[in-house]
Structure formats: C-alpha cells, structure tokens
Amino acid sequence: MSVIAAYLYRDGKKVREVEIDEKVDCAHNKSEFVWIGIAEPDEAELRILQKTYDLHPLAIEDALKADQLPKVDVYGDQLFVVARTAHLEGDKIIYGETSIFVGHSHIISVRHGSPRKHLSLRDNLEKAPTLLAQGVDYVLHAILDFIADGYLPIVETIEEDVIAMERRAIDSFLNRDEVARIFALRRELMRFQRVLVPMGEVAGKFVRLDLPCIDVDARPYFSDVLDHVRRVQSMVEGLREVLTSVFEFSNLLEGQRTGAITRQLAAWAAILAVPTAIAGIYGMNFEHMPELKWIWGYPSTLVVIAGVCGVLYWRFRRLGWL
C-alpha cells in the first residue's frame, strides 16, 4: 500500500487511524476532519478514494498523470489543488507533483516524485493542536508552505555555485565546461521560473478569491506562501542576470587579456624589426656599399640598432604596451 498516513482529527488532536475505503461521518464542526497522505499510488487506490469521498473524475485523472502545472480547480464544494515540488540533483532541478483534494471534512494529499515526506509536517502540526483545530484550510496552507519552503535551498545552492563561478571568471578564463555549465544553469532556472509563476498564481487565488473550504481568516496564511514564492522568483531572476553577467564579464576580460598580449607582441615585433631591417640591408651583398670598408661601420651599426631599439622600448613602456 502507498498510504503513508490516514487519521481522523478532532479539535486538533489525532483520534484514530482510518482506512481509505472508510467513510467517516464527521461533525459539521470544521475542527473534525480526515487527513490522508499517500505517495505514488496506483489507480485502484485512487478509485477507492474517489468512491469514498466523492472526488471528481477529472481530478482523479490529473492526480494519476502527475504532469500538471500548479493550479486550483473547483468541483462543487470541493477543491483540487496541484503544486509542483522541486529538488536539486547535481546541477539539475528535478520536479515532482503533489495533488491535494480538499473537502469540508477531508484533505487528501497525493505525492509523486518528491523525496520530501510529509511526516515531519504532520508531526509539527500535531504538536500545535490549536492551529490544527482550524481545519482543512490550515492543513492545505501548511502543505503548500512546506512545498514552497523546499524551493529556497535549491536557489541558495545554485547561488553559491554562481558566486564561486564569478570569482573564477575574474581570476582566469572560463573553460568550455564552465561556459556550458553557465548555459545549463540558465536553462534550469528558466524551467524553474515556469513552475514558480503558476505556483504564485495558486497562492494568490487563495488570498484574493472566495473558494470552498477556505475561510476568510485563513487568507493571511496563504499570503505568507505567496511571499515565499515571490521571494524565490526574485532570487531566480537575479541569478539568471548574474549568470549572463558572468559570461559577458568573462568574455570582456578575455578580450582585454587578448588585446594586452596582442599589444605586447606588436611592440616586440616593432623593436625586432629594427635590427632585422638593418641586417637585411647589409646582407644584400652588393659590391658598392660605402659602409662596408669603413672601420667604424660595424660598431656604429650596433650603436644605431641599440639606440633605436632602446627608444622604441622606452616609448612602448610609457604607452603601457610592455
């Protein structure tokens, strides 16, 4: 069985365990509800839940496929919420999906592809019975907040890598692998942004709209989820800009270093051109060259070569080319 936990709660306290095919008659008091958590369920289990809690067939199909973007659907007096989970493996962001069925006396979370279990979340809520007694809308907020909190470590880890990459770009040229990693990280952040935007819209709907099973008093809690998502969105946008800047800055530094080397080579080539030219003239072996029989010809030539080269070296040093 893929059922992780299934309990009846009353006044913020766990009463007893329930079966997924057991229809519990809860009081009209919102503090009494059933909370079922399942992971990687098969179709048979979801069909049992559909029959027991009168879940909409379209919502069941979406929960089975697990390929939806974050959204909120209203089916009569029930809600169907889809949230995307995310975790980092190396430089790749891996996505999962958590589907949540919400009724006045039940909340069912269906988890796909997420390594973060909800048991710790459930334990924390059970330690705060006053909050848990507020009903399914508070549990829904806690699940969405738990998912949104999982986004921040991803961005913080990538941020540390980007800062280290930025430092390396200042000290030396980025190699091919590092440039490829910059573009890979930018692609991952772009895909992440496609999840964050609808996730923010989901949280915003709970803040602004009148939805079944959601009391007005619960809206400030969802506003907190929205703030968390927006914070991560802002960080992602900043990281994308930084990655672009690192690549452009690396190219700029590489161009400057290449230009400096080119200037040095040009300066030395100009200096060496002087003795090369003079030696070339006297290496032509013509018969009538008056300087060939002059006693001071050789030392004078060396003095001229040294003098011209010295002047050129001094000039290039002043220009910063050497």
C-alpha atoms as one frame of an Amber mdcrd trajectory, in Angstrom:
protein
   0.000   0.000   0.000   1.160   3.532  -0.738  -0.805   5.069   2.125   1.701
   6.879   4.328  -0.724   8.126   6.974  -4.514   8.318   7.334  -6.015   9.688
  10.542  -9.140  11.290  11.898  -8.547  14.538  13.778 -10.850  16.285  16.218
 -10.139  19.588  17.959  -6.541  19.481  16.793  -5.830  16.012  18.174  -5.346
  12.688  16.440  -8.302  10.436  17.231  -7.667   7.212  15.318  -6.383   5.723
  12.090  -8.819   5.316   9.213  -8.918   3.163   6.089  -9.089   4.756   2.658
 -12.370   2.943   1.926 -13.893   4.024   5.237 -16.395   6.838   5.045 -16.143
   8.776   8.293 -19.147  10.845   9.333 -17.519  13.987  10.644 -19.388  16.610
  12.594 -20.205  19.891  10.920 -17.571  21.448  13.154 -14.561  22.239  10.934
 -12.160  21.026  13.624 -13.089  17.391  12.803 -11.661  16.058   9.562  -9.770
  13.197   7.924  -6.246  13.752   6.623  -4.902  11.090   4.258  -1.431  11.154
   2.773  -0.407   8.753   0.010   2.664   8.524  -2.223   2.990   7.075  -5.717
  -0.499   5.500  -5.629  -1.864   3.126  -8.202  -5.145   3.692  -9.991  -7.054
   1.251  -7.812  -6.264   3.208  -4.640  -7.334   6.497  -6.185 -10.554   4.930
  -7.441 -11.308   3.791  -3.894 -10.730   7.325  -2.618 -12.881   8.703  -5.439
 -15.795   6.498  -4.415 -15.354   7.074  -0.682 -15.010  10.865  -0.768 -16.938
  11.614  -3.973 -13.901  13.042  -5.753 -14.311  14.396  -9.264 -13.201  12.025
 -12.073 -11.226  14.754 -13.849  -9.293  15.478 -10.677  -8.550  11.765 -10.289
  -7.220  11.630 -13.852  -4.952  14.613 -13.195  -3.672  13.044  -9.977  -2.868
   9.829 -11.849  -0.979  11.517 -14.699   1.071  13.784 -12.416   2.067  16.068
 -15.285   0.130  19.221 -14.428   1.340  22.732 -13.737   0.264  24.280 -10.408
  -3.447  25.088 -10.460  -6.648  25.289  -8.432  -9.865  23.659  -9.697 -13.252
  23.969  -8.039 -15.588  20.971  -8.221 -18.808  21.812  -6.412 -17.980  22.243
  -2.734 -14.543  20.642  -3.123 -11.158  21.901  -4.266  -8.468  20.201  -6.281
  -5.035  21.782  -5.928  -1.898  20.854  -7.844   1.522  22.002  -6.600   4.924
  21.235  -8.099   7.704  20.077  -5.831  11.358  20.507  -6.740  14.738  19.307
  -5.523  18.285  19.600  -6.792  20.369  16.689  -8.076  23.774  17.948  -9.173
  23.060  20.892 -11.453  19.624  19.610 -12.471  16.334  20.545 -10.840  14.067
  17.503 -10.546  10.324  18.118 -10.313   7.566  16.199  -8.646   3.877  16.812
  -8.116   1.612  16.924  -5.119  -2.124  16.791  -5.769  -4.437  17.811  -2.929
  -8.145  17.032  -2.658  -9.880  19.326  -0.187 -13.379  18.913   1.182 -15.046
  20.391   4.270 -14.169  17.304   6.320 -11.279  15.723   4.435  -7.934  16.566
   2.877  -6.056  14.037   0.744  -2.511  14.641  -0.485  -1.145  12.550  -3.356
   2.614  12.773  -3.764   4.569  11.905  -6.929   8.331  12.152  -7.433   9.191
  14.068  -4.275  11.733  12.751  -1.752  10.465  15.139   0.947   7.938  13.243
   3.031   5.054  14.977   4.791   5.501  13.018   8.019   7.615  15.754   9.578
   4.997  18.312   8.566   2.244  16.198  10.109   4.253  15.806  13.331   4.780
  19.561  13.585   1.084  20.245  13.098   0.118  17.641  15.670   2.371  19.450
  18.162   0.314  22.610  17.601  -3.284  21.424  18.188  -4.651  24.973  18.342
  -3.601  25.560  14.753  -4.543  22.066  13.564  -8.024  22.553  15.015  -8.650
  25.339  12.489  -9.447  22.690   9.907  -8.517  21.570   6.414  -7.746  25.054
   5.108  -4.894  25.417   7.588  -3.577  21.956   6.666  -3.732  22.943   2.996
  -1.732  26.078   3.775   0.828  24.042   5.709   1.317  21.633   2.774   1.716
  24.468   0.245   4.073  26.298   2.592   6.085  23.095   3.061   6.425  22.755
  -0.721   7.326  26.437  -1.203   9.970  26.237   1.530  11.636  23.470  -0.465
  12.339  25.908  -3.297  14.681  28.153  -1.305  17.532  25.619  -0.707  17.646
  24.993  -4.470  18.194  28.661  -5.255  20.658  29.137  -2.394  22.779  26.206
  -3.588  22.838  27.495  -7.159  23.617  30.981  -5.837  26.728  29.714  -4.021
  27.913  27.968  -7.207  27.328  31.115  -9.250  29.324  33.247  -6.782  32.228
  30.778  -6.951  31.994  30.799 -10.750  32.065  34.602 -10.750  35.274  34.596
  -8.700  36.919  32.131 -11.072  35.930  34.291 -14.041  37.843  37.213 -12.509
  40.977  35.173 -11.855  41.194  33.212 -15.097  39.449  32.361 -18.343  36.336
  30.210 -18.107  36.935  26.911 -19.846  34.472  25.187 -22.154  32.936  23.071
 -19.380  32.324  26.125 -17.191  30.694  28.035 -20.045  28.500  25.007 -20.795
  27.549  24.875 -17.096  26.513  28.541 -17.169  24.076  27.883 -20.003  22.840
  24.663 -18.360  22.087  26.515 -15.112  20.299  29.281 -17.024  18.107  26.670
 -18.716  17.279  25.075 -15.362  16.371  28.452 -13.873  14.157  29.245 -16.861
  12.289  25.958 -16.373  12.053  26.666 -12.633  10.524  30.048 -13.413   7.798
  28.297 -15.412   6.838  26.454 -12.219   7.152  29.404  -9.851   4.850  31.705
 -11.828   1.758  29.419 -11.712   2.637  28.446  -8.130   2.429  32.108  -7.204
  -0.905  32.354  -9.029  -2.220  29.420  -6.985  -1.272  31.092  -3.700  -2.692
  34.381  -4.967  -6.087  32.780  -5.664  -6.375  31.629  -2.057  -5.598  35.180
  -0.947  -7.993  37.018  -3.292 -10.864  34.654  -4.169 -13.741  33.158  -2.227
 -13.172  29.420  -2.545 -14.956  26.445  -0.984 -13.452  25.109   2.248 -11.307
  28.237   2.704 -12.312  30.640   5.471 -11.551  34.336   5.255  -9.436  34.027
   8.405  -7.105  31.613   6.597  -6.198  34.052   3.818  -3.266  35.683   5.650
  -1.632  32.253   5.885  -1.765  31.820   2.110  -0.418  35.342   1.736   2.687
  34.072   3.530   3.027  31.269   0.949   2.719  33.841  -1.822   5.501  35.913
  -0.251   7.778  32.857  -0.125   7.164  32.069  -3.796   7.730  35.670  -4.837
  10.974  35.782  -2.903  12.251  32.709  -4.729  11.064  34.184  -8.038  13.055
  37.333  -7.369  16.151  35.302  -6.500  15.805  33.204  -9.666  15.523  36.296
 -11.843  18.590  37.769 -10.151  20.580  34.566 -10.652  19.712  34.471 -14.345
  21.002  38.017 -14.715  24.163  37.201 -12.753  24.862  34.147 -14.913  24.506
  36.284 -18.026  26.796  38.891 -16.478  29.414  36.257 -15.571  29.526  35.049
 -19.164  29.704  38.573 -20.580  32.282  39.635 -17.983  34.411  36.598 -18.782
  34.272  37.458 -22.482  35.215  41.063 -21.707  38.186  40.017 -19.581  39.273
  37.514 -22.199  39.131  40.237 -24.845  41.147  42.590 -22.652  43.780  39.957
 -21.943  43.963  39.013 -25.602  44.348  42.688 -26.509  47.159  43.114 -23.959
  49.012  40.094 -25.351  48.484  41.381 -28.896  49.939  44.770 -27.960  52.968
  43.146 -26.331  53.606  41.001 -29.388  53.201  44.045 -31.668  55.637  46.092
 -29.551  58.311  43.388 -29.573  57.774  42.864 -33.301  58.363  46.587 -33.906
  61.552  46.535 -31.803  62.894  43.447 -33.518  62.063  44.940 -36.914  64.895
  47.484 -36.496  67.839  45.037 -36.338  66.080  42.819 -38.869  65.816  45.710
 -41.355  69.401  46.877 -40.858  70.759  43.349 -41.042  68.719  42.810 -44.176
  70.207  45.868 -45.833  73.783  44.828 -45.136  73.055  41.267 -46.083  72.259
  42.131 -49.698  75.939  41.598 -50.735  76.121  44.472 -53.202  79.628  45.362
 -54.317  79.407  49.138 -53.985  78.299  49.782 -50.378  80.497  52.568 -48.879
  79.992  51.483 -45.279  81.432  48.016 -45.889  85.064  49.214 -45.748  84.528
  51.866 -43.049  86.474  50.967 -39.881  83.683  52.253 -37.593  80.851  50.757
 -39.639  80.208  47.668 -37.519  80.237  49.363 -34.075  78.224  52.285 -35.448
  75.586  49.893 -36.754  75.322  48.188 -33.372  75.025  51.573 -31.651  72.256
  52.647 -34.039  70.412  49.346 -33.552  70.701  49.554 -29.756  69.706  53.217
 -29.713  66.626  52.837 -31.890  65.525  49.688 -30.047  66.055  51.445 -26.727
  63.969  54.428 -27.782  61.179  52.141 -29.031  61.257  50.115 -25.811  61.030
  53.300 -23.732  58.088  54.575 -25.800  56.189  51.299 -25.595  56.765  51.172
 -21.840  55.288  54.640 -21.448  52.269  53.579 -23.519  51.773  50.532 -21.300
  52.336  48.056 -24.080  55.311  46.420 -22.336
